[in-house]
Amino acid sequence: MLRDFIAIDFETANQEPSSVCSIGVVMVRNGQIVDTFYSLIQPEPNYYNYWCQRVHGLSRQDTDDAFVFPKVWEQLEERIAAVFFSKGYNDKRYQIANLPFVAHNARFDEGCLKAVFRVYQMDYPDYCFYDTLTASRRQFGHSLPDHQLHTVAAACGYDLQHHHHALADAEACAAIALYLL
């Protein structure tokens, strides 16, 4: 059973996987949600297409004053290290790389993370991702009308209120992971 993990969700500004414009993270330790993190991000490339805006409701006006990804990731690493690791240990990147990440349709979120690391020429530590979409297909099969996040969340007893808000989606993903993984 997966008891310590980081549920993560990105929203993007356009079709480029590196165009992350918001991130939601839920930190689960010993099977309990212990912290959450949300931030807007100035996307790269910095433009919004109509379809993405329609999905999540964010626009350039929302992210013009936001930090770029490396600054947001640095803040997140500090938060994760404070939640999961002793204060005396210096190599937080190594430790964080050993924590599993969980996402619903992990191919998308892992792809975004790899792309934005590449754009900013950051060393990617080869994070391990678990996929709640794959787990839901295994668990529920054809008993659900689809395996979209809100459908699976409801099947796991979680009421997703603000679908396509990165933190709300990460919270739903964490609930699904705790139920299925």
Backbone as CSV, one residue per row, in Angstrom:
resi,resn,N_x,N_y,N_z,CA_x,CA_y,CA_z,C_x,C_y,C_z
1,MET,0.842,-1.185,0.000,0.000,0.000,0.000,0.885,1.245,0.000
2,LEU,0.542,2.196,-0.855,1.271,3.451,-0.962,0.840,4.371,0.176
3,ARG,1.770,4.726,1.075,1.426,5.528,2.254,2.092,6.899,2.263
4,ASP,3.247,7.026,1.618,3.959,8.299,1.510,4.104,8.634,0.036
5,PHE,3.527,9.764,-0.377,3.614,10.146,-1.781,3.244,11.612,-1.953
6,ILE,3.463,12.085,-3.156,3.134,13.453,-3.534,2.173,13.379,-4.710
7,ALA,0.936,13.828,-4.509,-0.022,13.917,-5.613,0.196,15.265,-6.283
8,ILE,0.252,15.260,-7.615,0.596,16.477,-8.352,-0.330,16.652,-9.546
9,ASP,-0.642,17.913,-9.832,-1.452,18.229,-11.008,-0.984,19.554,-11.595
10,PHE,-0.891,19.592,-12.915,-0.557,20.811,-13.642,-1.719,21.228,-14.522
11,GLU,-1.843,22.524,-14.716,-2.678,23.081,-15.772,-1.713,23.786,-16.723
12,THR,-2.017,23.747,-18.015,-1.138,24.363,-19.011,-1.850,25.502,-19.730
13,ALA,-1.044,26.439,-20.232,-1.574,27.622,-20.910,-1.886,27.354,-22.376
14,ASN,-1.202,26.372,-22.945,-1.382,26.057,-24.368,-1.012,24.589,-24.586
15,GLN,-0.849,24.173,-25.824,-0.575,22.759,-26.106,0.851,22.337,-25.776
16,GLU,1.741,23.266,-25.500,3.113,22.916,-25.164,3.160,22.363,-23.737
17,PRO,3.719,21.188,-23.527,3.758,20.619,-22.177,4.534,21.485,-21.178
18,SER,5.447,22.314,-21.673,6.230,23.174,-20.778,5.463,24.408,-20.327
19,SER,4.266,24.620,-20.846,3.517,25.854,-20.559,2.700,25.754,-19.274
20,VAL,3.265,25.123,-18.248,2.537,24.993,-16.989,2.225,26.387,-16.437
21,CYS,0.962,26.592,-16.090,0.542,27.905,-15.580,0.032,27.812,-14.149
22,SER,-0.184,26.586,-13.662,-0.495,26.388,-12.244,-0.117,24.972,-11.845
23,ILE,0.178,24.835,-10.559,0.550,23.540,-10.001,-0.193,23.358,-8.681
24,GLY,-0.680,22.159,-8.470,-1.269,21.773,-7.196,-0.565,20.530,-6.698
25,VAL,-0.225,20.514,-5.415,0.493,19.387,-4.830,-0.135,19.053,-3.481
26,VAL,-0.308,17.758,-3.237,-0.787,17.269,-1.950,0.247,16.288,-1.433
27,MET,0.727,16.532,-0.220,1.732,15.672,0.393,1.047,14.729,1.369
28,VAL,1.251,13.441,1.149,0.635,12.406,1.976,1.752,11.653,2.698
29,ARG,1.639,11.621,4.013,2.627,10.920,4.838,1.881,9.978,5.769
30,ASN,2.319,8.723,5.792,1.668,7.692,6.609,0.169,7.612,6.330
31,GLY,-0.203,7.784,5.072,-1.599,7.663,4.670,-2.479,8.850,5.020
32,GLN,-1.876,9.954,5.463,-2.645,11.149,5.841,-2.148,12.357,5.045
33,ILE,-3.069,13.186,4.609,-2.683,14.438,3.966,-2.098,15.348,5.036
34,VAL,-0.842,15.770,4.823,-0.164,16.582,5.833,0.130,17.997,5.355
35,ASP,0.072,18.237,4.051,0.319,19.583,3.547,-0.154,19.666,2.101
36,THR,-0.432,20.903,1.681,-0.792,21.159,0.291,-0.020,22.372,-0.198
37,PHE,0.097,22.488,-1.510,0.820,23.589,-2.125,0.123,23.934,-3.423
38,TYR,-0.089,25.220,-3.648,-0.665,25.691,-4.913,0.068,26.939,-5.337
39,SER,0.329,27.053,-6.622,0.940,28.274,-7.138,0.573,28.471,-8.595
40,LEU,0.372,29.727,-8.943,0.329,30.111,-10.347,1.771,30.168,-10.827
41,ILE,1.967,29.971,-12.121,3.305,29.962,-12.716,3.241,30.749,-14.019
42,GLN,4.246,31.575,-14.261,4.326,32.245,-15.551,4.749,31.195,-16.581
43,PRO,3.880,30.886,-17.547,4.163,29.765,-18.456,5.271,30.081,-19.465
44,GLU,5.852,29.018,-19.990,6.848,29.115,-21.054,6.530,28.056,-22.099
45,PRO,6.103,28.438,-23.295,5.949,29.785,-23.810,4.755,30.503,-23.156
46,ASN,4.876,31.812,-23.081,3.918,32.616,-22.322,2.786,33.145,-23.205
47,TYR,1.924,32.242,-23.608,0.680,32.636,-24.274,-0.385,31.612,-23.914
48,TYR,-1.623,32.036,-23.969,-2.758,31.168,-23.633,-3.581,30.934,-24.882
49,ASN,-3.959,29.677,-25.099,-4.905,29.451,-26.181,-6.320,29.348,-25.612
50,TYR,-7.262,29.535,-26.485,-8.672,29.586,-26.098,-9.111,28.318,-25.378
51,TRP,-8.718,27.165,-25.893,-9.222,25.894,-25.350,-8.711,25.641,-23.938
52,CYS,-7.454,25.919,-23.700,-6.910,25.727,-22.349,-7.553,26.712,-21.369
53,GLN,-7.705,27.962,-21.794,-8.353,28.949,-20.928,-9.774,28.511,-20.586
54,ARG,-10.445,27.955,-21.558,-11.824,27.512,-21.341,-11.901,26.388,-20.309
55,VAL,-10.897,25.527,-20.298,-10.881,24.406,-19.358,-10.649,24.881,-17.925
56,HIS,-9.584,25.665,-17.702,-9.215,26.015,-16.323,-9.527,27.451,-15.927
57,GLY,-9.859,28.295,-16.878,-10.256,29.662,-16.546,-9.120,30.623,-16.268
58,LEU,-7.877,30.192,-16.422,-6.741,31.078,-16.188,-6.368,31.808,-17.468
59,SER,-5.817,33.004,-17.303,-5.378,33.794,-18.447,-4.050,34.458,-18.131
60,ARG,-3.507,35.128,-19.109,-2.222,35.800,-18.930,-2.275,36.815,-17.789
61,GLN,-3.409,37.472,-17.615,-3.558,38.437,-16.518,-3.358,37.761,-15.163
62,ASP,-3.727,36.500,-15.068,-3.568,35.766,-13.801,-2.106,35.456,-13.498
63,THR,-1.299,35.252,-14.536,0.064,34.760,-14.316,1.159,35.752,-14.686
64,ASP,0.810,36.945,-15.154,1.840,37.923,-15.531,2.789,38.248,-14.388
65,ASP,2.294,38.278,-13.164,3.140,38.601,-12.014,3.593,37.359,-11.242
66,ALA,3.290,36.182,-11.768,3.658,34.933,-11.092,5.141,34.635,-11.314
67,PHE,5.692,33.811,-10.426,7.076,33.363,-10.591,7.185,32.413,-11.769
68,VAL,8.386,32.304,-12.326,8.663,31.285,-13.336,8.860,29.955,-12.620
69,PHE,8.810,28.877,-13.385,8.818,27.534,-12.805,9.983,27.261,-11.852
70,PRO,11.242,27.579,-12.199,12.333,27.218,-11.274,12.142,27.798,-9.868
71,LYS,11.629,29.001,-9.770,11.410,29.621,-8.463,10.292,28.892,-7.708
72,VAL,9.224,28.551,-8.408,8.115,27.822,-7.783,8.588,26.437,-7.338
73,TRP,9.360,25.750,-8.173,9.837,24.414,-7.834,10.765,24.461,-6.625
74,GLU,11.585,25.500,-6.536,12.462,25.668,-5.384,11.634,25.806,-4.100
75,GLN,10.571,26.596,-4.149,9.687,26.745,-2.985,9.049,25.404,-2.628
76,LEU,8.622,24.677,-3.648,7.988,23.382,-3.421,8.965,22.378,-2.829
77,GLU,10.186,22.344,-3.335,11.190,21.433,-2.779,11.417,21.704,-1.300
78,GLU,11.481,22.967,-0.930,11.652,23.321,0.491,10.481,22.801,1.317
79,ARG,9.288,22.959,0.810,8.078,22.505,1.508,8.073,20.998,1.668
80,ILE,8.383,20.289,0.581,8.412,18.826,0.623,9.474,18.345,1.606
81,ALA,10.648,18.942,1.542,11.734,18.552,2.453,11.328,18.766,3.904
82,ALA,10.645,19.871,4.187,10.218,20.160,5.562,9.186,19.143,6.052
83,VAL,8.345,18.657,5.166,7.301,17.711,5.550,7.847,16.294,5.718
84,PHE,8.749,15.878,4.835,9.142,14.478,4.787,10.496,14.152,5.406
85,PHE,11.394,15.121,5.546,12.770,14.780,5.884,13.278,15.564,7.078
86,SER,14.271,14.967,7.747,14.875,15.643,8.893,15.601,16.894,8.419
87,LYS,15.633,17.862,9.266,16.194,19.158,8.913,17.705,19.127,8.673
88,GLY,18.404,18.162,9.218,19.841,18.122,9.099,20.365,17.564,7.791
89,TYR,19.524,16.976,6.993,19.991,16.322,5.777,20.053,17.325,4.637
90,ASN,21.195,17.421,3.958,21.416,18.458,2.957,20.913,18.126,1.563
91,ASP,20.917,16.869,1.185,20.604,16.515,-0.198,19.109,16.282,-0.390
92,LYS,18.329,17.357,-0.291,16.872,17.230,-0.397,16.440,16.760,-1.776
93,ARG,17.164,17.157,-2.831,16.780,16.737,-4.183,16.836,15.216,-4.314
94,TYR,17.893,14.610,-3.750,18.014,13.153,-3.793,16.853,12.506,-3.044
95,GLN,16.545,13.014,-1.873,15.467,12.437,-1.078,14.112,12.602,-1.771
96,ILE,13.854,13.777,-2.315,12.573,14.018,-2.989,12.445,13.111,-4.208
97,ALA,13.547,12.889,-4.903,13.523,12.007,-6.079,13.135,10.593,-5.708
98,ASN,13.295,10.210,-4.447,12.936,8.866,-4.006,11.503,8.763,-3.508
99,LEU,10.800,9.885,-3.446,9.375,9.858,-3.086,8.555,9.600,-4.337
100,PRO,7.546,8.749,-4.256,6.703,8.552,-5.447,5.776,9.738,-5.672
101,PHE,5.620,10.089,-6.938,4.627,11.069,-7.355,3.424,10.309,-7.885
102,VAL,2.250,10.877,-7.676,1.009,10.265,-8.142,0.250,11.314,-8.936
103,ALA,-0.288,10.909,-10.087,-1.081,11.817,-10.914,-2.168,11.014,-11.621
104,HIS,-3.241,11.684,-11.959,-4.303,11.053,-12.748,-3.985,11.359,-14.206
105,ASN,-3.694,10.317,-14.964,-3.125,10.423,-16.305,-1.691,10.946,-16.158
106,ALA,-0.883,10.169,-15.488,0.487,10.554,-15.152,1.323,10.898,-16.374
107,ARG,0.999,10.320,-17.529,1.753,10.655,-18.745,1.738,12.157,-18.995
108,PHE,0.573,12.785,-18.767,0.459,14.225,-18.986,1.310,14.996,-17.974
109,ASP,1.100,14.747,-16.689,1.780,15.523,-15.653,3.283,15.258,-15.632
110,GLU,3.687,14.009,-15.808,5.116,13.703,-15.882,5.726,14.350,-17.124
111,GLY,4.987,14.330,-18.223,5.457,14.982,-19.454,5.641,16.476,-19.271
112,CYS,4.703,17.105,-18.572,4.827,18.543,-18.276,6.052,18.804,-17.416
113,LEU,6.238,17.997,-16.383,7.362,18.191,-15.471,8.689,18.030,-16.214
114,LYS,8.805,16.997,-17.025,10.038,16.795,-17.792,10.271,17.943,-18.773
115,ALA,9.209,18.393,-19.426,9.336,19.469,-20.420,9.779,20.777,-19.789
116,VAL,9.196,21.114,-18.647,9.545,22.384,-18.024,10.947,22.319,-17.407
117,PHE,11.358,21.166,-16.918,12.740,21.002,-16.466,13.695,21.209,-17.648
118,ARG,13.331,20.652,-18.797,14.173,20.765,-19.990,14.259,22.231,-20.460
119,VAL,13.133,22.921,-20.505,13.109,24.316,-20.956,14.015,25.189,-20.103
120,TYR,13.995,24.959,-18.799,14.804,25.778,-17.892,16.175,25.161,-17.597
121,GLN,16.530,24.119,-18.347,17.825,23.455,-18.229,18.134,23.040,-16.791
122,MET,17.124,22.460,-16.163,17.259,21.934,-14.806,17.519,20.432,-14.900
123,ASP,18.298,19.890,-13.982,18.563,18.448,-13.962,17.321,17.725,-13.457
124,TYR,16.786,16.842,-14.288,15.586,16.076,-13.920,16.006,14.815,-13.172
125,PRO,15.525,14.643,-11.928,15.980,13.496,-11.121,15.240,12.185,-11.374
126,ASP,14.552,12.035,-12.484,13.875,10.790,-12.836,12.895,10.336,-11.750
127,TYR,11.943,11.209,-11.454,10.916,10.910,-10.459,10.127,9.672,-10.855
128,CYS,9.687,8.924,-9.865,8.847,7.746,-10.081,7.390,8.184,-10.006
129,PHE,6.608,7.906,-11.052,5.200,8.288,-11.102,4.296,7.067,-11.053
130,TYR,3.249,7.167,-10.263,2.154,6.198,-10.262,0.958,6.881,-10.902
131,ASP,0.158,6.104,-11.612,-0.953,6.663,-12.371,-2.288,6.164,-11.822
132,THR,-3.096,7.078,-11.274,-4.400,6.685,-10.751,-5.390,6.373,-11.873
133,LEU,-5.147,6.885,-13.072,-6.004,6.534,-14.212,-5.846,5.045,-14.534
134,THR,-4.617,4.586,-14.626,-4.360,3.161,-14.879,-4.919,2.312,-13.742
135,ALA,-4.707,2.749,-12.503,-5.221,2.001,-11.347,-6.739,1.929,-11.364
136,SER,-7.405,3.008,-11.772,-8.874,2.993,-11.813,-9.389,2.062,-12.902
137,ARG,-8.705,2.020,-14.028,-9.115,1.092,-15.101,-8.969,-0.352,-14.640
138,ARG,-7.899,-0.632,-13.896,-7.691,-1.979,-13.356,-8.761,-2.337,-12.318
139,GLN,-9.029,-1.395,-11.418,-9.964,-1.640,-10.313,-11.422,-1.671,-10.766
140,PHE,-11.816,-0.678,-11.558,-13.235,-0.514,-11.880,-13.626,-1.057,-13.249
141,GLY,-12.663,-1.250,-14.130,-12.960,-1.781,-15.457,-14.078,-1.017,-16.149
142,HIS,-15.055,-1.760,-16.641,-16.169,-1.160,-17.377,-17.331,-0.777,-16.467
143,SER,-17.158,-0.861,-15.183,-18.260,-0.523,-14.272,-18.488,0.989,-14.175
144,LEU,-17.539,1.789,-14.657,-17.702,3.244,-14.682,-17.970,3.695,-16.120
145,PRO,-18.714,4.783,-16.288,-18.975,5.261,-17.653,-17.704,5.769,-18.339
146,ASP,-16.744,6.260,-17.560,-15.441,6.694,-18.056,-14.487,6.708,-16.865
147,HIS,-13.270,7.031,-17.120,-12.275,7.060,-16.038,-11.678,8.455,-15.868
148,GLN,-12.486,9.466,-16.164,-12.060,10.840,-15.927,-11.926,11.076,-14.426
149,LEU,-11.150,12.069,-14.069,-10.835,12.323,-12.670,-12.081,12.459,-11.804
150,HIS,-13.034,13.253,-12.232,-14.226,13.469,-11.402,-15.060,12.199,-11.255
151,THR,-15.098,11.371,-12.287,-15.848,10.115,-12.231,-15.187,9.136,-11.256
152,VAL,-13.877,8.995,-11.370,-13.139,8.068,-10.504,-13.171,8.560,-9.062
153,ALA,-13.022,9.865,-8.885,-13.069,10.427,-7.530,-14.401,10.089,-6.868
154,ALA,-15.486,10.269,-7.593,-16.816,9.957,-7.043,-16.924,8.470,-6.702
155,ALA,-16.386,7.607,-7.560,-16.428,6.163,-7.294,-15.621,5.799,-6.048
156,CYS,-14.647,6.637,-5.709,-13.814,6.407,-4.513,-14.349,7.167,-3.304
157,GLY,-15.520,7.785,-3.449,-16.134,8.478,-2.325,-15.661,9.902,-2.114
158,TYR,-15.028,10.498,-3.123,-14.522,11.863,-3.004,-15.330,12.794,-3.907
159,ASP,-15.781,13.899,-3.361,-16.580,14.873,-4.114,-15.671,15.985,-4.635
160,LEU,-15.311,15.921,-5.904,-14.443,16.912,-6.532,-15.276,18.139,-6.898
161,GLN,-15.038,19.243,-6.208,-15.845,20.455,-6.376,-15.355,21.383,-7.476
162,HIS,-14.064,21.541,-7.626,-13.522,22.544,-8.553,-12.579,21.895,-9.564
163,HIS,-13.162,21.014,-10.391,-12.384,20.293,-11.385,-11.625,21.272,-12.282
164,HIS,-10.383,20.954,-12.584,-9.441,21.742,-13.386,-8.837,22.919,-12.635
165,HIS,-8.994,22.946,-11.321,-8.147,23.791,-10.480,-7.060,22.836,-10.007
166,ALA,-5.811,23.204,-10.205,-4.710,22.259,-9.976,-4.706,21.665,-8.567
167,LEU,-4.977,22.472,-7.555,-4.964,21.924,-6.197,-6.157,21.008,-5.962
168,ALA,-7.322,21.384,-6.431,-8.509,20.531,-6.266,-8.296,19.189,-6.964
169,ASP,-7.704,19.220,-8.148,-7.441,17.978,-8.872,-6.385,17.127,-8.158
170,ALA,-5.367,17.762,-7.592,-4.348,17.016,-6.837,-4.959,16.395,-5.580
171,GLU,-5.870,17.110,-4.936,-6.554,16.553,-3.756,-7.396,15.344,-4.139
172,ALA,-8.102,15.431,-5.259,-8.891,14.287,-5.728,-7.977,13.115,-6.074
173,CYS,-6.866,13.398,-6.708,-5.901,12.351,-7.056,-5.362,11.673,-5.801
174,ALA,-5.069,12.464,-4.762,-4.574,11.882,-3.521,-5.630,10.972,-2.903
175,ALA,-6.894,11.400,-2.917,-7.969,10.574,-2.379,-8.106,9.262,-3.155
176,ILE,-8.003,9.349,-4.472,-8.075,8.148,-5.308,-6.899,7.224,-4.996
177,ALA,-5.711,7.790,-4.895,-4.516,6.982,-4.601,-4.637,6.285,-3.266
178,LEU,-5.139,6.982,-2.274,-5.310,6.366,-0.952,-6.334,5.234,-1.013
179,TYR,-7.320,5.358,-1.862,-8.357,4.344,-2.012,-7.874,3.153,-2.848
180,LEU,-7.165,3.426,-3.941,-6.803,2.371,-4.891,-5.385,1.829,-4.737
181,LEU,-4.472,2.654,-4.285,-3.065,2.223,-4.247,-2.647,1.861,-2.835
